Amino acid sequence: MRFGRVAVCTVFGLNGFVYGTWAPRVPALADQVGARVGALGLALLGASVGMIIAASFTGRLCAALGARIVVAASAVAACVVVPVLAMVSSPQLLGVVLCGLGMSVGALDVSMNIAAVTMVRRLERPIMSIFHAAFSFGGLFGSLGAAGAAASGLSPLRHFLIVAVAGTAVTLLVARAVPNEPAAPREKRQEASRGPAPMRRPVLWLLAAIALCSAIAEGASADWSALFFVSERGMGEGPAAVAYAAFSVAMGVARLFGERVERRWGADRLLVAASASAGAGLLLAVLVPHPAAGYVGFTLAGAGLAYSFPVALNMAGAVGRRADGGGGEREIGFVTTIAYSGFLSGPPLIGGLAHISNLGLALGVAGVIAALIGPAALGASAARRAERRRAAMAEVEPVR
């Protein structure tokens, strides 16, 4: 059990580290391919498109092969693709490679969450947020490494090769300890496949709405917080960058305490409180014209959004659980696919609103979207209870 938990944490950290490695070096990649802002934006969409494509089928792939194999293959693929980013010579090729990277990372994201749900079931502890804390801190360390590499003049190719070798070695080291769901008899698998498709279950749409709102609000904070402080608060780039750092650290630290908080409050009340914190934080940042309020606001937003995505995925796995203890792969893949569409549509949505009004109003809309997580959580809880009642009634045969 212990080795499995460490392995899953390591995989989550590696996924975050890979993202934190290449994303901060986008300016160097843009210079490498000669891309202007518009062309670069289209190229970066390739990563989101790839993630959505992979998420749409990875759940079924994990059900057929097991999460362990998919985790190992997708992690190695992501490590191998990263150095290729530093070899392309045009924005079009950059977009293609980013799509491939997005597919690798998307498959890794779904499969590692399926493995994490398996650990939650085996340990019978609500530790999903702790795994996602590893992702947050992995991204933080990856970005610090990228900053150090850029400051020392290390080329993206050498930097990415070092990360690729180290990441592959770590993956091979922990892959065997990544847990798999228990294999079900063939008739059980066939029976599960004949069950209602995820798209026909309201509870999964509501859980997907939680993940979607969280993705939009998180993406808005990541992409626009620094620019908001520069353009709306008149601050320099250095102090403005502190806002997202506060958001990221708050998210990582809050996830470390996720098990304790969820045990005390329960998943539903936790999501409602987290939604209120995230929405109030973003609205505080944009409504109170003082830098200190902005820092506090983004810190509250990071702490609130810390729980939405991991708790929603854990609940999706519970919705798809079979009587033999397995299942949930299709449901996690479905919720993740919808969430990725938020990462794809969120930045242009906020940018478009900022273009026709201002960035403060756009981030305020993101705050309202974050506040919708709470009602969606209550709706998902009600839908789940309704499903259980229908299932119980279906098992009762009429007496004749």
C-alpha angles and dihedrals in degrees: 000000000000094000091047092053091048091048093052091047089050093051091049090049091048092052091052091045092054091052092045089051102057104027097066090050094059091108090058091046090050091054090046094057096031093239123167122211096273096047091043091052091054091048091051090054086068091074093054092046091051092050092052092049093051095044091055094066107019094087091059090044091055091048089055101039105019128254094265095066093044092047092052096044096045094045092052090045091053091050091049094048096050096074090049087067088068093052102056121103106196138046090243093056090045089056092049093050091046088053089054090047090048091053091051093047092043092053090047092049095053095041095047090050089052089051089048092053088052090055091048089054095046095047094037089219128122095240099137092111091055091059090051089049086062088055091051094050091043089057090048093052091044091054091047089052090049091050090050092048092050093046092051092049095247109161118240090245095056092041093050093045091055090050092046094053093045093045093050091049092050091048093052090047097055103026096096091055094054105111125240128205113256111268113254124214114265094252090053092052091049091049091051092049090054091055123102114300115246091247090062096054116088092201091062092049089053092048088048088052089056091052092043094052090046092051093050093048093044092048091049091052093047098045103034110027096089093045090049091057092047099045102031102030100032095234130147123257094255097056089039091058089058089071094066091041088056090047093051096045092047090051093049095046093045090053090055088063094043096108094052094046095046092049090053100042106022126234097280097050091042091056092047092051092043090050091052091049094049095045094044091047095054092044091049090052094053101035101047109064098213127100092228090058089051093054092047091046096053090045090055090046092052092049091048098046091047093086106036101080100040094043092048091051092047090051090049090054090050091051090056097042115130127217090256091059098256132096135074098112095114092045094051090047091051095050092045092051091054090047092053090056085063091056087049098046101030101076096048090044092055091041092051092050090048090051095055095038124359139295093255092060091045093054089046088059088052087054091053090049090052090051089058090068091080097056090044090053092052090048091050091051091051092047091051092052090050090052091052092050091051091048091050092049091048091056092056109088116211114250113236 
